[in-house]
Amino acid sequence: MNPTSCSTSSGCESVSTGKIDASCRLPLLVLFGHAAFWLLVSSAFGFLASLKFHAPNLLSDCECLSYGRVHAVATMAFTYGFAIQAGLGVGLWIIANLGQNRVAQPFGLIVGGKVWNFGVLLGVVGILAGSTTGFDYLEMPRYSAVLLFIASIVIGSGLVKTLHQRRERSLSPSQWFLIAALFWFPWIFSTARLMLVLHPVRGVMQSVIAWWFAANLNLVWLALVGLAATFFFIPKLMNKPLHSRPLALFTFWTLILFGSWTGIPASAPLPAWMPALSAVATLLTLIPMLAVVVNVRQTCGKGCSQTENPPPGKFIAFGVMAFVVSSVMNVAGAIPEISAITNFTWFTVAQSQLNTYGFFAMTMFGAIYYILPRVTGIEWPCTKSVRAHFWLAAFGIILVVAPLAIGGVFQGIKLAHPQVAFVDLTKATLPFLRVSTTGELLIALGHLLFAMNLTRMVVRLAKAKFIPAFAAATLEMKTAGVKS
């Protein structure tokens, strides 16, 4: 579908693209601004956690900065502070533009964004204070989780209402993915919290629920939002329609069907059919991955390299490649002969990093770099910083993923030999960790450039629009007072 088409031409004439972008401005500045802040927080704590592998005594006398808490804060700040907020902001803009209508309830979206960030802040403070659940991606304490759930409902309802009020009634592939994502997160989040914290299940079933939530968050929700942005921006950047809507719909259903069954490792102490079913579902995720490759390749055609010319296209193209590689790594890890080596090693961490950062975060960066100049009416203050951010992030994620994957295989092979002392094995993996720490430093520098560029844009926007408007309103009030 052509994003500029409309089934009601009179409606299209009454709502211009500029008005639609203006209605998105404040909610997006709230979501993207806070996302940039939490990205810096995640980088700082993630880099500190990485340093502890090389210097175990670093800040060892400070209980709140132990590795377990620092790593949990880095994960929460990135996942809930940056990833979900950025995804909701990008989804809001896509829904409004494809629907050819203004954002519904912008004030409610702003309030929801503020509540969400307050929940993330309480979660970070609670984790540092030792109030954690011990489950990956669910470490935040109860009071923080309640705020996050309420905020997700408020923000989600605003996006659903915006979708409902659309003037273009036919749905595009990107809208399919975003609609599913809006309902997917509250469902998996509330279910996992209910069964792990509020009314916890017993024994090994807790691990099953935790694995289920982590897989649905990382392999389904992030993929839904990331692919929605991919299917929207690649045709727009190439100035071509999406190659196949039916193929995109096929990707949508196969991703939801197979991705939601994954996550249980082969070595889990469960009935054999559960890890086996999870492994089969993981293998079948190759189907939506191949569908994405075909759709993107056919959309770009011979001019596929043109997608990499503008900075947003570079980020999104890198994200597509990372999606493919991370999917292959995930499938490889589900094969019994390979999982016997890669389980409980750095290989699984490398795959997770490539999916969450290489695919999702890079796609979100490309979308944000495309959206904000149109929403604010102001170009990025420093285009060189945008290019530098891309290269720092690209080389950084390569330096994180490649050594961890190689080191994980090396680690798994050595673990199979009982004559190798575990201490010696740990020392042997340190060179791979040093390279990955260098990669995390490059990524952190890229985040700093992104945050600084965004801050300068907001300052310019304030000087150009908000401050003059406030001065005019104040002058008008003074004039009215003198006349009275």
Secondary structure, DSSP 8 states (H G I E B T S, - for coil): --TT--S-HHHHHHS-HHHHHHHHHHHHHHHHHHHHHHHHHHHHHHHHHHHTTT-TTTTTT-GGGSHHHHHHHHHHIIIIIIIHHHHHHHHHHHHHHHHTS--S-HHHHHHHHHHHHHHHHHHHHHHHTT----STT--S-HHHHHHHHHHHHHHHHHHHHHHHT-SS-S--HHHHHHHHHHHHHHHHHHHHHIIIIIS---TTHHHHHHHHHHHIIIIIIHHHHHHHHHHHHHHHHHTS--S-HHHHHHHHHHHHHHHTT----TT-SS-THHHHHHHHHHHHTHHHHHHHHHHHHHHHGGGGGGGGSSHHHHHHHHHHHHHHHHHHHHHHHHSHHHHHHHTTSHHHHHHHHIIIIIIIIHHHHHHHHHHHHHHHS---S-HHHHHHHHHHHHHHHHHHHHHHHHHHHHHHHHHT-TTS-HHHHHHHTHHHHHHHHHHHHHHHHHHHHHHHHHHHHHHHHIIIIIHHHHHHHHHHHHHHHHH-
